[in-house]
Amino acid sequence: MFHVGGARSALYNWAVARQSGGRFVLRIEDTDAARNKPEWIDGIISALAAIGIHDEDPAFEGPYFQSHNAGRHREAAEGLFAAGRAYYCDCTREQLKGRTGSEHLGYDGFCRERGLGYAAGRALRFRTPDEGETVVADLVRGEPAFPNSAIEDFVIARGDGSPVFLLANVVDDLDEGITQVIRGEEHLSNTPKQQLLWEALGAGPPVWAHLPVIVNEKRQKLSKRRDKVALEDYLGEGFLPEALVNYLMLLGWGPGGDREIMPYEELERLFRIEDVNTAPAFFDVKKLTAFNGEYLRALAPAQFAAACVPWLVAPYAPWRPEAFDKDVFEAAAPLARTRLTRLSEITGYVDFLFLDEPVDDEVSWHKAMKEGAGDILTDVRAGLAAVAGWTAEELKGVLLAVGEQHGLKLGKAQAPVRVAVTGRTVGLPLFESLELLGRERVLARLDTAIRRLAGRGAPG
């Protein structure tokens, strides 16, 4: 799955690359076989494409695969050893604990001057400077400084000779000409180590920018174990890619002024990585949902109808496939467009048009079918059967007359009718819904509800 934090980072990288005439480089770090499957890689690429980052744009480069550069990783490790910038170590964790008396202290440099050569089981450690500090020039965080004495001699190749991520990442960056690294703040603690590796390999470090962490409503870092964090999940619920992009761009940065909803092209033009905040960014699902509603309402009717199509078929649609009527749906779509906050809601708004009987929602039934509801339905049924035409305006006239007859305002009079015909207390405008459903089906559903209220029939 593609984490929304990764999507935010990708969008910021994309904006900077396109602003500067540079390239956005997609690299798949696939050296961990347990976390590497072809379908996951396809998922990353398709998720990026969904938010507008794709290989059809000249700014896109890749994907590169870290595993394809394994030879260069080993070559770099051997070069650092030959230059005296790294040494082999055969210490076990138990030995280190015995020397330091703690499981939590870093490596104590025991093997620094032992002159060990390569042998199976010996890790290769980078020799960090004993004095001074490593200053990270960060476009978001200024210039945080890390005392070199606090950076342990960290492992750059395992006991089997395979380089670890820190070294592989730096070598890949060098080989791919990476000039800017824009990523989440959880990587900041690794940055001094990576910067030391860049310098040891004879190159100046890239420009760094570490983005603020994204948190939930309890101000806890978003976690896939606790929170909904997959971009695919939001797309699968019917959040428009344009709305997701707009919202993600504002997690840690703002264009200034009161306006927030704007197309990506304008956000890209205004974006400045130097203006990103350091404070945690709250992923507010309610605000994202409101954004999505705005984008849905801005769609042209044909666009909206087309966007709904995935939710009008199995496994989402509860009706028989042959019961679906495209023309009826396209007539109902404009009525739904102003009510939806996500596309997946469309099924519940239009199902009454294509089901043989309305859904049986007990809560809605008991809420609407109060004392006197049977009399209202009986009078409405008689009035509707007598109308010459079958237009929303004529149908409204019947409800107004029945409501007046019973001393009820229109809203009270139409409540039992809505539930009898659609199954729910909330839905599309009632009179347009009755017009679309048709005289025969409306009268049949009213008959069923009247019988149910009289205790002479089961619910529909």
Solvent accessible surface area in square Angstrom, and as a share of the most:
residue,aa,sasa,rsa
1,M,114,0.51
2,F,25,0.11
3,H,56,0.25
4,V,0,0.00
5,G,15,0.14
6,G,30,0.29
7,A,0,0.00
8,R,6,0.02
9,S,18,0.11
10,A,10,0.08
11,L,1,0.00
12,Y,0,0.00
13,N,36,0.18
14,W,7,0.02
15,A,0,0.00
16,V,17,0.10
17,A,9,0.07
18,R,86,0.31
19,Q,75,0.33
20,S,78,0.50
21,G,72,0.69
22,G,30,0.28
23,R,142,0.52
24,F,18,0.08
25,V,38,0.22
26,L,17,0.08
27,R,40,0.15
28,I,13,0.07
29,E,75,0.34
30,D,16,0.09
31,T,82,0.48
32,D,71,0.37
33,A,86,0.66
34,A,85,0.66
35,R,186,0.68
36,N,50,0.26
37,K,92,0.39
38,P,100,0.63
39,E,103,0.46
40,W,114,0.40
41,I,25,0.13
42,D,89,0.46
43,G,22,0.21
44,I,49,0.25
45,I,63,0.32
46,S,68,0.44
47,A,3,0.02
48,L,4,0.02
49,A,46,0.36
50,A,37,0.28
51,I,9,0.05
52,G,35,0.34
53,I,1,0.01
54,H,62,0.28
55,D,107,0.55
56,E,150,0.67
57,D,25,0.13
58,P,114,0.72
59,A,9,0.07
60,F,20,0.08
61,E,41,0.19
62,G,29,0.28
63,P,47,0.30
64,Y,80,0.31
65,F,56,0.23
66,Q,1,0.01
67,S,46,0.30
68,H,148,0.66
69,N,31,0.16
70,A,46,0.35
71,G,54,0.52
72,R,84,0.31
73,H,4,0.02
74,R,105,0.38
75,E,101,0.45
76,A,8,0.06
77,A,5,0.04
78,E,109,0.49
79,G,38,0.37
80,L,3,0.02
81,F,76,0.32
82,A,88,0.68
83,A,72,0.56
84,G,38,0.36
85,R,83,0.30
86,A,3,0.02
87,Y,11,0.04
88,Y,20,0.08
89,C,4,0.02
90,D,56,0.29
91,C,27,0.16
92,T,66,0.38
93,R,185,0.68
94,E,131,0.59
95,Q,95,0.42
96,L,27,0.14
97,K,92,0.39
98,G,66,0.63
99,R,89,0.33
100,T,41,0.24
101,G,64,0.61
102,S,31,0.20
103,E,113,0.51
104,H,168,0.75
105,L,105,0.52
106,G,40,0.38
107,Y,17,0.06
108,D,66,0.34
109,G,17,0.17
110,F,104,0.43
111,C,0,0.00
112,R,46,0.17
113,E,144,0.64
114,R,110,0.40
115,G,74,0.71
116,L,29,0.14
117,G,33,0.31
118,Y,128,0.49
119,A,36,0.28
120,A,93,0.72
121,G,60,0.58
122,R,61,0.22
123,A,20,0.15
124,L,2,0.01
125,R,32,0.12
126,F,0,0.00
127,R,66,0.24
128,T,5,0.03
129,P,48,0.30
130,D,93,0.48
131,E,143,0.64
132,G,58,0.56
133,E,99,0.44
134,T,8,0.05
135,V,60,0.35
136,V,0,0.00
137,A,62,0.48
138,D,8,0.04
139,L,61,0.30
140,V,17,0.10
141,R,59,0.22
142,G,39,0.38
143,E,125,0.56
144,P,34,0.22
145,A,50,0.39
146,F,47,0.19
147,P,73,0.46
148,N,10,0.05
149,S,93,0.60
150,A,82,0.63
151,I,18,0.09
152,E,65,0.29
153,D,7,0.04
154,F,8,0.03
155,V,44,0.25
156,I,0,0.00
157,A,5,0.04
158,R,115,0.42
159,G,20,0.20
160,D,97,0.50
161,G,15,0.14
162,S,27,0.17
163,P,19,0.12
164,V,25,0.14
165,F,80,0.33
166,L,22,0.11
167,L,0,0.00
168,A,3,0.03
169,N,12,0.06
170,V,0,0.00
171,V,0,0.00
172,D,1,0.00
173,D,7,0.04
174,L,52,0.26
175,D,69,0.36
176,E,41,0.19
177,G,53,0.51
178,I,30,0.15
179,T,97,0.57
180,Q,66,0.29
181,V,23,0.13
182,I,11,0.05
183,R,31,0.11
184,G,12,0.12
185,E,55,0.24
186,E,92,0.41
187,H,63,0.28
188,L,34,0.17
189,S,78,0.50
190,N,46,0.23
191,T,0,0.00
192,P,4,0.02
193,K,46,0.19
194,Q,2,0.01
195,Q,12,0.05
196,L,11,0.05
197,L,0,0.00
198,W,10,0.04
199,E,87,0.39
200,A,20,0.16
201,L,52,0.26
202,G,72,0.69
203,A,31,0.24
204,G,54,0.52
205,P,53,0.33
206,P,12,0.07
207,V,62,0.36
208,W,4,0.02
209,A,0,0.00
210,H,0,0.00
211,L,0,0.00
212,P,0,0.00
213,V,27,0.15
214,I,9,0.04
215,V,6,0.04
216,N,15,0.08
217,E,129,0.58
218,K,149,0.63
219,R,148,0.54
220,Q,74,0.33
221,K,108,0.46
222,L,13,0.06
223,S,28,0.18
224,K,129,0.55
225,R,212,0.77
226,R,127,0.47
227,D,32,0.16
228,K,74,0.32
229,V,5,0.03
230,A,8,0.06
231,L,0,0.00
232,E,61,0.27
233,D,68,0.35
234,Y,2,0.01
235,L,41,0.20
236,G,37,0.35
237,E,49,0.22
238,G,1,0.01
239,F,3,0.01
240,L,15,0.07
241,P,43,0.27
242,E,99,0.44
243,A,0,0.00
244,L,0,0.00
245,V,9,0.05
246,N,1,0.01
247,Y,6,0.02
248,L,0,0.00
249,M,0,0.00
250,L,26,0.13
251,L,8,0.04
252,G,8,0.08
253,W,10,0.03
254,G,43,0.41
255,P,33,0.21
256,G,55,0.53
257,G,77,0.74
258,D,147,0.76
259,R,125,0.46
260,E,65,0.29
261,I,62,0.31
262,M,8,0.03
263,P,69,0.43
264,Y,39,0.15
265,E,117,0.52
266,E,41,0.18
267,L,0,0.00
268,E,23,0.10
269,R,148,0.54
270,L,59,0.29
271,F,0,0.00
272,R,116,0.43
273,I,9,0.05
274,E,101,0.45
275,D,87,0.45
276,V,8,0.04
277,N,82,0.42
278,T,69,0.40
279,A,61,0.47
280,P,83,0.52
281,A,9,0.07
282,F,67,0.28
283,F,8,0.03
284,D,35,0.18
285,V,60,0.35
286,K,170,0.72
287,K,74,0.31
288,L,0,0.00
289,T,18,0.10
290,A,56,0.43
291,F,9,0.04
292,N,0,0.00
293,G,1,0.01
294,E,82,0.37
295,Y,35,0.13
296,L,0,0.00
297,R,93,0.34
298,A,84,0.65
299,L,34,0.17
300,A,47,0.37
301,P,73,0.46
302,A,78,0.60
303,Q,102,0.45
304,F,0,0.00
305,A,13,0.10
306,A,65,0.50
307,A,27,0.21
308,C,0,0.00
309,V,81,0.46
310,P,67,0.42
311,W,21,0.07
312,L,10,0.05
313,V,81,0.46
314,A,83,0.65
315,P,120,0.75
316,Y,108,0.41
317,A,17,0.13
318,P,78,0.49
319,W,16,0.06
320,R,115,0.42
321,P,114,0.72
322,E,128,0.57
323,A,26,0.20
324,F,62,0.26
325,D,62,0.32
326,K,131,0.56
327,D,107,0.55
328,V,36,0.21
329,F,6,0.02
330,E,75,0.34
331,A,52,0.40
332,A,0,0.00
333,A,1,0.01
334,P,53,0.33
335,L,37,0.18
336,A,0,0.00
337,R,46,0.17
338,T,75,0.43
339,R,98,0.36
340,L,0,0.00
341,T,45,0.26
342,R,55,0.20
343,L,8,0.04
344,S,35,0.23
345,E,59,0.27
346,I,0,0.00
347,T,18,0.10
348,G,30,0.29
349,Y,43,0.16
350,V,0,0.00
351,D,2,0.01
352,F,5,0.02
353,L,5,0.02
354,F,6,0.03
355,L,26,0.13
356,D,93,0.48
357,E,77,0.34
358,P,18,0.12
359,V,44,0.25
360,D,74,0.38
361,D,51,0.26
362,E,80,0.36
363,V,117,0.67
364,S,7,0.05
365,W,26,0.09
366,H,121,0.54
367,K,131,0.55
368,A,10,0.08
369,M,20,0.09
370,K,134,0.57
371,E,180,0.81
372,G,33,0.32
373,A,4,0.03
374,G,22,0.21
375,D,89,0.46
376,I,13,0.07
377,L,0,0.00
378,T,66,0.39
379,D,41,0.21
380,V,0,0.00
381,R,72,0.26
382,A,62,0.48
383,G,23,0.22
384,L,0,0.00
385,A,43,0.33
386,A,82,0.64
387,V,24,0.14
388,A,104,0.81
389,G,28,0.27
390,W,36,0.13
391,T,64,0.37
392,A,19,0.14
393,E,132,0.59
394,E,64,0.29
395,L,0,0.00
396,K,74,0.31
397,G,35,0.34
398,V,17,0.10
399,L,0,0.00
400,L,87,0.43
401,A,59,0.46
402,V,8,0.05
403,G,1,0.01
404,E,141,0.63
405,Q,126,0.56
406,H,62,0.28
407,G,69,0.66
408,L,62,0.31
409,K,171,0.72
410,L,44,0.22
411,G,48,0.46
412,K,143,0.61
413,A,0,0.00
414,Q,36,0.16
415,A,38,0.30
416,P,4,0.02
417,V,0,0.00
418,R,25,0.09
419,V,6,0.03
420,A,5,0.04
421,V,0,0.00
422,T,9,0.05
423,G,3,0.03
424,R,71,0.26
425,T,44,0.26
426,V,107,0.62
427,G,14,0.13
428,L,1,0.01
429,P,32,0.20
430,L,4,0.02
431,F,20,0.09
432,E,63,0.28
433,S,0,0.00
434,L,0,0.00
435,E,72,0.32
436,L,45,0.22
437,L,8,0.04
438,G,23,0.22
439,R,79,0.29
440,E,145,0.65
441,R,86,0.31
442,V,0,0.00
443,L,22,0.11
444,A,54,0.42
445,R,7,0.03
446,L,0,0.00
447,D,40,0.21
448,T,26,0.15
449,A,5,0.04
450,I,32,0.16
451,R,106,0.39
452,R,43,0.16
453,L,62,0.31
454,A,55,0.43
455,G,68,0.65
456,R,167,0.61
457,G,33,0.32
458,A,81,0.63
459,P,60,0.38
460,G,52,0.50
